[in-house]
Amino acid sequence: MSGNLNWIVNNKDRVDSNSTNQEVIISFDVEKETYGEVLLPQHDGDNVRDAVLCVLSNCICASFDQKTHWIVWMMKEYRVIESLLKMVFFC
């Protein structure tokens, strides 16, 4: 996406974290050899079975399986947290 490699990481999995249930999108710019982070809105981590990072309609998305529904955060403008759009899909 935009010449970057992207991963989704839960803060509780990070070494320098205080064990919160909040995902971060980590991006690495291959050309510039720099990285950045975008903090996603916090969720109820007890109900999340799976977190997936994908691209839909040229927008990076983070989806969370919450057992009874899916929550998808679509970033309409790359690396701009204010552009996040929340969508909920029920199973």
C-alpha positions in Angstrom: 0.0 0.0 0.0 1.6 3.3 -1.1 5.0 1.7 -1.3 4.8 0.6 2.4 4.7 -2.8 4.1 2.0 -2.8 6.8 1.3 -5.0 9.8 -1.3 -5.0 12.5 0.1 -5.5 16.1 -1.7 -5.6 19.4 -0.1 -3.3 22.0 -0.2 -6.1 24.6 2.2 -8.1 22.3 4.8 -5.3 22.2 7.8 -5.3 24.5 7.4 -1.6 25.4 3.7 -1.8 26.1 1.5 -1.6 29.2 -0.6 -4.6 28.0 -3.6 -2.8 26.5 -6.1 -4.3 24.0 -5.5 -1.8 21.3 -4.2 -2.5 17.8 -1.5 -0.4 16.0 -0.8 -0.4 12.2 2.9 -0.5 11.8 4.1 0.6 8.3 7.6 0.5 6.8 8.4 2.7 3.9 10.7 0.6 1.7 12.2 3.4 -0.3 12.9 5.8 2.6 13.6 3.0 5.1 11.5 4.7 7.8 8.5 3.4 9.8 5.4 4.9 11.3 2.5 3.8 13.5 -1.3 4.5 13.4 -3.2 3.7 16.6 -6.6 2.2 16.0 -9.6 2.9 18.2 -9.7 0.7 21.4 -11.9 -2.4 21.4 -13.1 -5.0 23.9 -10.2 -7.4 23.5 -12.0 -10.3 25.4 -14.4 -10.8 22.5 -11.9 -10.5 19.5 -11.1 -13.9 17.9 -9.1 -12.6 15.0 -7.6 -9.3 13.7 -6.8 -9.0 10.0 -5.2 -6.2 8.0 -6.4 -5.9 4.3 -7.0 -3.5 1.5 -10.5 -2.7 0.2 -11.2 -0.2 -2.5 -7.6 1.1 -2.3 -8.1 1.8 1.5 -6.2 0.0 4.2 -8.7 -1.8 6.6 -8.4 -3.5 10.0 -11.1 -6.1 10.7 -12.0 -7.7 14.0 -14.0 -10.9 14.4 -16.2 -10.3 17.6 -17.9 -13.7 17.5 -21.4 -12.3 16.7 -20.2 -9.5 14.3 -17.3 -8.1 12.4 -16.0 -4.6 12.9 -14.0 -3.1 10.0 -12.1 0.2 10.4 -11.4 1.6 6.9 -8.8 4.3 6.6 -10.0 6.5 3.8 -6.8 8.5 3.8 -3.5 6.6 4.4 -2.0 7.2 7.8 -4.7 9.8 8.8 -6.5 8.6 11.9 -9.3 11.1 11.5 -10.2 9.4 8.2 -11.1 6.1 9.9 -14.6 4.9 9.1 -16.2 2.2 11.3 -18.4 -0.5 9.7 -20.2 -3.3 11.5 -21.3 -6.5 9.8 -23.5 -9.0 11.7 -23.2 -12.7 11.3 
